[in-house]
Amino acid sequence: MRCFIVGTDPSEVARLVRLSTDLGFPATVRSELDALRAEPSLRDTGRVLILVAGAGLAQDAGRLAADLAEHVFVVVVADAISAGDYKALVRTGSGEWVQWGSSGSELAELAKRFATPAHDARGAHIICFLPSKGGVGNTALLAEVAVHLASRRPAGRRSSPRIAALDLNLQGGTLADSLDIEPRFDLAEIAGRPERLDEQLVDVFRSRYGERFDVFAPPPREITAADIAANLIFTFIDAISPRYDAVLLDLPHAAFSWTDTLLQGSDAVVVTGIATVPGLRCLRSRLEHVESLDVGGDRHLAVVNGVATDLMGRFVRRLEIERALGTHRSLMVRRDVTSMDAAADSGQPVLVTAPDSRIGRDIRRLAEWVEAIAVRPMAGAGDSRESAA
């Protein structure tokens, strides 16, 4: 297996040379990525591994991976790279980012699967559900939307889409409880050993809810943010993405080192909040943060949950809520404690227990907005994932 190493820092280049030697790669050092484009061996000796040292070359590395996707696999080794560079790199299907701390084990794993890139260019649409604060019903809304998407067969598709929900509330997540299923997603099992993550382990982590909807929800466990490397979360999402049409991420309200990267790399962001004055302030602040990450207005939606209604079923304080949110696109979901409690007690969504209720109609509007982004007909992509079920 041919290997080229490119970098500007001699100590980092030397470190990669040692790693490649230990892995049995005959490595050749080049000073610039552009010099590789004219390298004849890139096109006539099978796929070539390119190790790039440092974040400063990440953007150029992504371009090289895109231009020569059939001939190279590019790995950027750096402690951190920008979200945009990471997204561009992995979406080529021929690139990856690894951190220096785990570079030995991750490069060893890459050597095993080098011939078949892990990233599917037609991978799942990623939809983030981001709470503006705790207790706003973020998880419940995600569960409702996921079940709705998995139960429908949109026009232009031969079957319902395959949907996954990933609960990233690694302490105290409630997604499994809300759907009355056993939580099996335990990232602590592979923390520090990402090479263990394979198709079989993904199946172990999966909890099935119906034929078209899978849930990855963590069991109760004492775990801290330091226990889970950001790269491990990205690697897991990459691993499951080819199986599904859409992956819905249930994010915690507390920010972690990986939160902004997920938001920037997603296809859409649903920001949830409540209609109290402090709640609307939190929601507006979180929306502005999402917008600052270049997640455009057509890709994010504010959902105000638990809004009071009058005797005619109309939202009260609608104008006040809309003024508070400014120009941000928004939807409101009414307060219906009876229907929500009945659904929670049964372990089923409101769209199953009370599909014709007014709150059901509110939730359906949210699901339709997500569906328009996440489940577009894509030349048979909905059927291409059948074999991964």
Secondary structure, 3 states (H helix, E strand, C coil): CCEEEEECCHHHHHHHHHHHHHCCCCEEEECCCHHHHCCCHHHHCCCEEEEEECHHHHHHHHHHHHHCCCCEEEEEECCCCCHHHHHHHHCCCCEEEECHHHHHHHHHHHHHCCCCCCCCCCCCEEEEEEECCCCCCHHHHHHHHHHHHHHCCCCCCCCCCCEEEEECCCCCCCHHHHHCCCCCCCHHHCCCCHHHCCHHHHHHHCEECCCCEEEECCCCCCCCHHHCCHHHHHHHHHHHHHHCCEEEEECCCCCCCCHHHHHHHCCEEEEEEECCHHHHHHHHHHHHHHHHCCCCCCCEEEEEEEECECCCCCECCHHHHHHHHCCCCEEEEECCHHHHHHHHHHCCCHHHHCCCCHHHHHHHHHHHHHHHHHCCCCCCHHHHCHHHC
